[in-house]
Amino acid sequence: MKVAVIGCGYVGLVTAACFAELGHNVAAADSDAVKVHLLQKGISPVHERHLPELMQKHTGDRLRFQDSIAEAIHQAEVVFICVGTPSLRSGAADLSGVSSAVCEIARCLRSHLLIVEKSTVPARTCQVIRRALIRQGVSQASFSLASNPEFLREGSAVHDFLYPDRIVVGVTDHSSRHMLQRLYMPLTSGTYHQSSDRIPGCTTGRIEFIETNPESAELIKHAANAFLAMKISFINAVANIAEAVGADIDDVRTGLGSDRRIGRAFLDAGIGYGGSCFTKDLPAFHAGAEKAGYRFDLLAEIVRINSGQRMRFLEKIRMNLSPLRGKRIAVLGLAFKGGTDDIRESPAVELVRGLLHEGARVVAFDPAAMDRAANEFPKGTLDFCTDPYKAMAEADTLLLLTDWPEFAALDLSRVRRLLRSPLVLDGRNLYPPNKMEAAGLNYISVGRSPVCLDSYALASKAVCLSRTGEEGFECISLATIR
């Protein structure tokens, strides 16, 4: 099939490359001419596993990049809208990118086209798009609309597209349903997974193709992201109780996750979720619920707990290194999660901001995100190293802030030798405490008892819960030090 994709960000680029991998002819358009020039050379501007090989394999053949929407949809049978939907000040989704794409489509629509929204949008956005097209003089007979939300995780987005749990399509007519079935047939039939040159992965059985109306498909996406964020905030709230009563959150997680009704996914305690999806989608879902006449207070509590995790971890650092001014702190991890270079709403970046605000000297390493982080901080405020061990040299403490696999496999004896003080604070629970103890390191994590080997002053339980914490000390919210 002939496919057009509008928007070459994380979602659009992966969508375009993967449809090409499935055998479709894809034209992808983006308004950023510099990005398009890079893409035309087969170079991915984002760090995403398997994406570079797909681009090298298909660019110039089944995959083309253009800076003109008109050229991209000229011969297309179906066009996917994959533009950003950031938050407005109110928390509601900013649909101006979607609106611009729809206006461009209206101007150059010449034959029947199936228009599919893949961006995360509030329920009833398809209705808004339909009205916008009609207002601009487009005949209802010349287009169809559908919703096909993405469920891609940064760092494993290509695998998630090609080996999905489910494919959700919201349609209102048989023709649109049939076109989307054809589009995804290599996945739903299993033929792609049997090919010799496929991206490696495994299926858990038949891929469920869920057909519904556009409003339900739009709501599924927001509800899914909110539920996953809720699981993260829930386990972090339980972790805070575990610290207070002497329980081990790892054991609690095992006990919880062994229940098939709950599952272990997204039950990792730490410094909270980040990235562009959850942080914008929960406020947007909350705003959409209010617009629909329902007060969804649970969503606000999820956000509050998540923000509190960063504040609690910053307080742990303060209590063990106070005063922070002049201290050299090694930070491993700047991306919001391992496997990506994305630092948007990264808990690691927020914590680094807090440390710099209080006068600490931060020396950081990240396998993929340092170039993006360099643009986030004023020049000279944050030092970067090309190696994790160089960052640790003569540091007063080591912070583990992103769950890169290599950070969970450090030579701990070398870490012990390099650090000025044998203290590690782990915001991702990457190590068993007994392993840190064996290496001679004092160790503070999340939801577990600290490892205290000597007279080093560990105050891990003095964690702030509000501006004036339960222990009586003052806490600075990260929101005040942006």
Secondary structure, DSSP 8 states (H G I E B T S, - for coil): -EEEEE--SHHHHHHHHHHHHTT-EEEEE-S-HHHHHHHHTT--SS--TTHHHHHHHHBTTTEEEES-HHHHTSS-SEEEE-----B-TTSSB--HHHHHHHHHHHHH--S-EEEEE-S---TTHHHHHHHHHHHTT--GGGEEEEE------TTSHHHHHHS-SEEEEE-SSHHHHHHHHHHHHHHHSSTGGG-TTS-S----SS-EEEEE-HHHHHHHHHHHHHHHHHHHHHHHHHHHHHHHHT--HHHHHHHHHTSTTT-STT---SS---SHHHHHHHHHHHHHHHHTT---HHHHHHHHHHHHHHHHHHHHHHHHH-S-TT-EEEEE--SSSTT----TT-HHHHHHHHHHHTT-EEEEE-TTTHHHHHTTS-TTSSEE-SSHHHHHTT-SEEEE-S--GGGGG--HHHHHHH-SS-EEEESS--S-HHHHHHTT-EEE-SSS--B--SS----TT---SSSB-TTS-B---GGGG-
